[in-house]
Amino acid sequence: MRRIILPLFLLLFSTVMAMAGDDVRNARALTRRLLPRQASSFIFEKINENQDIFTLRSEGNKVVIGGNNANSMAVGLNYYLKYFCLTTISWYKDDPIEMPKVLPKVEGTVKIKARMPMRFFLNYCTYGYTMPWWKWADWEHFIDWMALNGVNLPLSITGTESIWYRVWRKYGLSDEEIRSYFTGPAFLGWHRMCNIDAWHGPLPKAWLDGQEALQKKIVRRERELNMKPVLPAFAGHIPAALLKRRPNIMATKVDDNHHGWGDFKNPELYGCTFLNSMDPLFAQIQKEFLTEQARQFGTDHIYGLDPFNEVDPPTLDADSIGMISKHIYQSLEAADKQAVWLQMAWTYYYKKYWNDERQRALYHGAPQGRMILLDYFCENKELWKRNQAFFGQDYLWNYLGNFGGRHRLVAPTERIFNRIDTVCRRGGDNFKGVGATLEGFDPNQFAYELTLEKAWELPLTLSEWRDRLADRHVGAVSANARDAYADYFKVLDVNFAPYIRTFIENRPSMRSQLPKYGDAEKTVEPAFFDLVRLWRKMTALNADRDAYRLDLVNIGRQTLADLFCTLWMKYKLAYELHDLAQMQRLAGEMTGLLGDYDELLACHPTFSMRPWIDSARGWGETTEEKDYYERDARTIITTWNNSLSSINDYAERAWAGLVGCFYLPRWQMFLEATLKAVGEGREFDEDAFARECFAWEEKFAEGEGQISYPAPQDPVELSRKLITKYFSNSLIYK
């Protein structure tokens, strides 16, 4: 018996040691990628704990980081970088990582545990508004960033179309039919959410192959860092061409308030076809897809599947909804006995007919513990408080942060901090964690980091956390910086709204209304005065950290945007009074300000269109392919669809180049048209201008005109010059 037990013990021991070695090895590799010069100063060690935990201590001139796995070790490394080195790691690979010359000592031992097991990140939309053109270098850095921030449940949907290509070929569809069913790269998120087909298709076969190879690298690295990639599953979305082969299947066109999703022209062409989950073919397709996906990408048994996102279900009868849900889960379970169904709860907030009865029926289609709901927009409305905490199914509290990747000076840190504490106390045993469901990356990265940091036993009050952020953004402990950033956070909390658009980037119209701030019906002026004072105070810090320069441009950008609103309000009044001379003067000021706005944005690469266009073209092998990808990239941030509708400018961006070559010319067209109307003594024809303007926008989206970029300048010097130019003559701004 001893001869049998001893080898088994040695085998078990060697397996455990190998796993510990993998964690340490992967943590070391992450550190070498991010900090090649300092990597040798860090020692990693495995802690035998079931709960996520990290420790920090110094041994001589080394920093020792312990963790129960590589992900926890990465969180420990990030904690040391933020709170000892005053170092900010951006989610963008090209932003600098600024480290002290000598690594600070850790006094005693820091020990911090996770207070929740799940930390989610990403949104289907992020794959369109930020990440469609990323290559491995971008992804590699971003996965490291996710690990540093403790993400262990990332949405991982790159390369989905290559799997579907194989599946649909098995069902007899041709190469052209399948690739024409897919959208262009930037719009694939909405194709995956069962919203649109065909727009900007056919998708090049080279794209499918390139994305598949990329996804294999992504999921491998995510798993090395103890993440469980959330892979997609079949939600019922099928090519319309499949109906030609199988005309008797139970399929319908999905609908959104009796018209096609997204207000496209030709909704029959761009609308999606939905296979009823009760059709036997549903489970068959599910198994084909999940089997092929696991063959290519592996599986961690958690599947993102959203059958009714922003579209109407085939019935509103609660019992029928429950049956649809049950059949969907059964199809998952038949393909993977360990399957867990993850859903966005966005649509149950967005579509008001999702009452308690219908939600309960939908959620109970899966066994208890086999569904995870993402409470999607918790800084605004927390569904868990309204639907009895998702009727017992597991759920995560999420900070959304923006729509369309729009640039808005907003980061409601007080809401984030306090609401997560509340859900931890009152959210029930089925509350499992936090996450971020951002539609696009934005300049207020720290709000997402705070959300993820709250998943741990953070030993800081909100005020202390804000002070420490000020320290690392300027690179030193500074009373002046903490004071300025205290004002910054006041503005960030006030500017909630939820996520109104920046006025400059809207199509001009005499019908336009000024933005509203906060929960109350407040106009732009009160926040504007605070912004001017804040911008002036921030320039006085004159720090040399990249995070500070980004904040400075962001604050200045918003200040100029709000000043533009004030000029617009005066211009509109002058128009109503038929005061042509006043209109001419204000038109000159507005176009001049837009030129300055473009120059300020060019001071930091986060606010430049160049990376977006260059990386899109970088996926093409031929000039034709490069032009195709650029057209797709231009379209999603301008017209979005093919009709004059509310979705135009949805993904507007305060980007150098885009301002100078798109928004400024568009405003010039509007100003010239309104000046001409008043000069000729007639009313401005809004509808005719909108049609003319949209036709011009479509030409830009199609690739007409070269995009030029202002030369980068020092943001502190330019900020001071602009403050002097626009605000030096009024005491109220000082």
JOBEL-V645482 format. One line per field, one symbol per residue. ss: DSSP state (2 for helix, 1 for strand, 0 for the rest). burial: I if it has 9 or more other C-alpha atoms within 8 Angstrom, else O. A space follows every 50 residues. Layout:
ss: ???
burial: ???
//
This chain:
ss: 02222222222222222222222222222222220000222111110000 00111111100111111002222222222222200000000000000000 00000000011111000111100002222000000222222222222200 00111000022222222222000022222220002222222200000000 00002222222222222222222200000111000011000222200000 11101100102220002222001110000222222222222222222000 01110000000100000222222222222222222000011111022222 00000222222220000000111110000000222002222001111110 00000000000022222222222222000011111100000000222222 22200100000222222222222200002222222222222222000000 00222000000000001000010022222222222222200000022222 22222222222222222222222222000222222222222222222222 20002221022222222000002222222222222200000000000000 00000102222222222222222222222000000222222222222222 2000000000000022222222222220002220
burial: OOOOOOOOOOOOOOOOOOOIOIIIOIIIOIIIOOOOOOIOOIIIIIOOOO OIIIIIIIOOOIIIIIIIIIIIIIIIIIIIIIIIIIIIOIOOIOOOIOOO OOOOIIOOIOOIIIOIIIIIIIIIIIIIIIOIIIOIOIIIIIIIIIIIII IIIIIIIOIIOIIIIOIIIOOOIOOOIIIIIIIIIIIIIIIOIIIIIIIO IIIOOOIIIOIIIIIIIIIOIIIIIIIIIIIIIIIIIIIOOIIOOOOOIO OOOIIIOOOIIOIIOOIOOIIIIIIIIOIOOIIIIIIIIIIIIIOOIOIO IIIIIIOIIIIIOOOOOIOIIIIIIIIIIIIIIIIOOOIIIIIIIIIIIO OOOIOOOIIIIIIIIIOOOIIIIIIIIIIOOIIIOOIOIIOOIIIIIIII IIIIIIIIIIIIIOOIIOIIOIIIOOIIOIIIIIIIIIIIIIIIIOIIII IIIIIIIOOOOOOOIIIIOIIIIIIOIOOOIIOIIIIIIOIIIIIIIOIO IIIOIIOOOOOOOIIIIIOOOOIIOOIIIIIIIIIIIIIOOOOOIIIIII IIIIIIIIIIIIIIIOIIIIIIOIIOOOIIOIIIOIIOIIIOIIIIIIII IIIIOOIIIOOIIOIIIIIIOOOOIIIOIIIIIIIIIIIIIOOOOOIIII IIIIIIIIIIIIIIIIIIIIIOIIIOIIOOOOOOOOOOIIIOIIOOIIII IIIOOOOOIIOOIOIIOIIIOIIOOOIIOOOOIO
//
